[in-house]
Amino acid sequence: MIRKGQYFLVVVVLMGLDQLTKALIVRSITLQGSREVIPGFFNLTHVRNRGAIFGFFSHSDSRILYIFLTLVSVAALGLVIYYFFKTPVSERLMKISLSLILAGALGNLIDRLFRGHVIDFLDFYVKDWHWPSFNVADSCITVGASLLIFILIFKRVPIDI
């Protein structure tokens, strides 16, 4: 049986990995600079994202949008934490999915609060088509949310409000 402390450790490790990778990118690749990793498929590209996950609204310098996204992040964190503690210990997959979402949301919130933007750097592409740049935190949120949707659809885990 996994204890809550072990989930907390997962959150801390993933947040640390997210912040470490962002710090390495900031130190080693100039803003808007890029390093080819897999030709024709994957680059490390240093971009600043003032918007939401996968670059949505990233070209906006609106202070209102910044405040809105920060408040949404804090509210989402509150909900994730609430559901984490309401979820029975026996629902390990649910706890893992919530831990992933929590780690990602915290990682990006740290950037938003201390940098004023989120560092994105994972750049996948084929020819001229590029997936929006993202980071480790975005990956955690995406995997966690996908797992959560799968659980809610196929396992029918009750959620008490």
LUMSEKOL-278225 format. One record per residue: x, y, z of N, C-alpha, C in turn; residue in three letters. Coordinates in pm, whole numbers, plus 50000, padded with zeros to 5 digits. Layout:
N
XYZXYZXYZALA ...
//
This chain:
161
500844988250000500005000050000500895012550000MET 500535022149917501315034549906500755044750005ILE 501635051150078501225061250174501205074950108ARG 500475084350170500385097950116501745104350103LYS 502655101250194504005106950188504745103150061GLY 504485091150011505125086849887504595094649767GLN 503315097849769502765106249662503365120149670TYR 503515125249791504145138249810505565138049754PHE 506285127249776507635125949723507625126249570LEU 506655119649508506515119849362506305134249314VAL 505445141649383505175155549346506465163749357VAL 507185162449467508405170149488509465166649383VAL 509645153849355510645149549256510295154949117VAL 509035153749077508635158648945508735173848935LEU 508345180849041508515195449044509985199149033MET 510815192049106512255194449101512815191948962GLY 512395181048898512835177948762512395189048666LEU 511165193548682510655204448598511505216948615ASP 511735221148738512505233248763513965231748721GLN 514545219948740515925217448699516065218548547LEU 515175212048474515265212448328515075226648275THR 514175234248336513965248148294515215256448322LYS 515825254448438517045261848473518175258548376ALA 518295245848339519335241748244519105248248107LEU 517865248948065517555255147936517895269947939ILE 517495276848046517765291148059519265293848055VAL 520045285348120521505287148125522215283347995ARG 521665273847921522435268447808521935272347670SER 520705277347660520165281047529519595295247539ILE 520035304047451519535317747453518035317947423THR 517365328447467515945329947442515685329247291LEU 514745321147251514385318247112515455309847041GLN 516515306147113517535297547054517075283147053GLY 517755274946972517315261146956518525252046936SER 518395239846985519415229546961518705217246906ARG 519185212646793518595200946729519005188346807GLU 518035180046840518295167646912518075155746818VAL 516935155146754516625144846654516235152246527ILE 517115152346428516845160046306515485156746245PRO 514755167346212513445165746150512335161646244GLY 512625161446377511595156846470511575164046605PHE 512765166646665512785171946801513955181446824PHE 513615193146879514615203146920514375207047065ASN 515415212047128515285219347253515275234047214LEU 514195240947241514025254847200513565263047320THR 514315273347355514025281647472513005292347437HIS 511795290747488510735300747467510105304447600VAL 509555316347603508805320947720507325320547685ARG 506565314847773505135313547753504415321447861ASN 503775332247821503005340347916501565335447925ARG 501235325547844499875320547838499685307847918GLY 498885298847862498505286447930499265274647868ALA 498875262647908499525250347863499585249847711ILE 500705244847658500975243447516500875256747441PHE 501165267747510501285280747444499995288047416GLY 498855283047462497615290347439497715304147504PHE 497395314547430497455328547473498895333147500PHE 499875326347448501275329447482501765342747426SER 501115348047327501575360647267500935372847332HIS 500205370647437499555381747506500435386747620SER 500535399847634501235405847746500245411747846ASP 499005407747836497945413147920498155409748067SER 498165419748151498285417748296497045410448350ARG 495895413548291494645407048334494705392148305ILE 495225388348187495355374248153496325367348250LEU 497425374048283498405368548378497735365948513TYR 497005375648561496315374148690495275363048682ILE 494515362648572493495352448554494115338548553PHE 495175336648474495815323448467496415319348602LEU 496955328948675497515325948807496395321848903THR 495285329148901494155325648989493545312048952LEU 493445309248823492935296248778493865285148825VAL 495175287448816496145277448863495985274749012SER 495845285449090495695283749234494385276549267VAL 493305280149198492015273449220492105258649181ALA 492745255649069492895241749025493725233949126ALA 494785240049176495595233549279494755230149401LEU 493935239649442493065237249557492135225449535GLY 491535224749416490645213549384491385200249380LEU 492565200149320493345187849311493725183049450VAL 494175192249534494545188549672493335183349748ILE 492215190249732490975185949799490605171649757TYR 490595169049624490225155749576491265145249612TYR 492515149349619493555139849660493245134449800PHE 492925143349893492665139050030491305132350046PHE 490365135049956489055128549960489095114649894LYS 490095112149811490195099449740490665088349835THR 489945077349838490345066249926491745061049892PRO 492445056349992493795050949976493815039749873VAL 492735032249864492675020849771492685025149624SER 492395037649595492345042649457493715048249415GLU 494675039149402496055043349374496215050649241ARG 495565045749136495685052449006495145066649012LEU 494045068549083493475081949098494465090849172MET 495075085749277496045093649353497275096849268LYS 497695087549185498835090049096498475100948995ILE 497295099948937496885110048839496815123948903SER 496255124749023496175137649093497555142649132LEU 498465133649167499845137549200500545143349078SER 500355137348963500955142448839500415156448806LEU 499105158048817498495171148789499025181548889ILE 499105177749014499595186749118501045190949090LEU 501895181449057503305184449029503425194148911ALA 502685191548806502735200348689502195214248715GLY 501065214748783500475227848813501395236048903ALA 501985229649002502915236749091504165241349015LEU 504705232848929505895236448852505665248748766GLY 504545249348697504255260948613503865273148696ASN 503205270948809502855282248896504115288748954LEU 505095280748990506365286149039506975295448933ILE 506985290948809507515299448701506715312348690ASP 505405311048686504545322748666504765332948778ARG 504885328148902505025337249016506425343449024LEU 507475335648995508835340549013509495345948887PHE 508985341848769509555346748644508605355848568ARG 507315354648596506325362248521505915355248392GLY 506485343548367506185335548249506645321248277HIS 506245312248189506635298248201507675295248094VAL 508705287848131509735283648036509275270847967ILE 509185271247835508885259447754510105256447669ASP 510325243747638511535240447563511445227647479PHE 510475219347501510345206947423509605210147294LEU 510285208847182509775213147052509775201246955ASP 508595195346936508445184146843507835189146713PHE 508315183646603507845188346473508055177746365TYR 507315179446257507505171646135507385181546020VAL 508465183145945508555192945836508225206845892LYS 507195213345841506845226845887505805226845998ASP 505315215046037504295214246141504965212446277TRP 504725221846368505295221246503504175219746605HIS 504365210246697503495209546814503895221446901TRP 502965228046970503365239147057504405234547160PRO 505415242747183506455239447280505835237447418SER 506445228447494505945225447628507095221847718PHE 506805217647840507855214547938507465202248019ASN 508265198848118508015187048201506695188648278VAL 506435200648329505195203048404503975200748315ALA 504015205948192502905203748099502695188748073ASP 503805181548063503725167048041503055160148160SER 503415164248280502795158548401501295161148401CYS 500905173448371499485177148369498755168848264ILE 499325167648146498675160348037498515145548068THR 499575139348117499515125148151498545123048268VAL 498635131548370497745130348486496285132348448GLY 496005142448366494615145148324494095133848235ALA 494945128648147494525117448061494205105148145SER 495055102348242494815091148333493525093348412LEU 493315105448458492095108748533490845106548448LEU 490885111148324489745109148234489495094248212ILE 490565086748188490435072248170489775065948293PHE 490245069548410489695064048535488215067548548ILE 487875080048525486485084448541485555077748441LEU 486045075148322485205068948219485085053848241ILE 486215047148265486215032748264486135026148402PHE 486585032848504486545026748637485365031748719LYS 484765042448675483615048248744483875050648892ARG 484965057748918485315061249055484405072349102VAL 483725070549213482845081149261483655093149311PRO 483145105049279483775117349329482745124349416ILE 483045125349544482165132449636482535147149640ASP 481535155449635481785169849643481315174849779ILE 
//
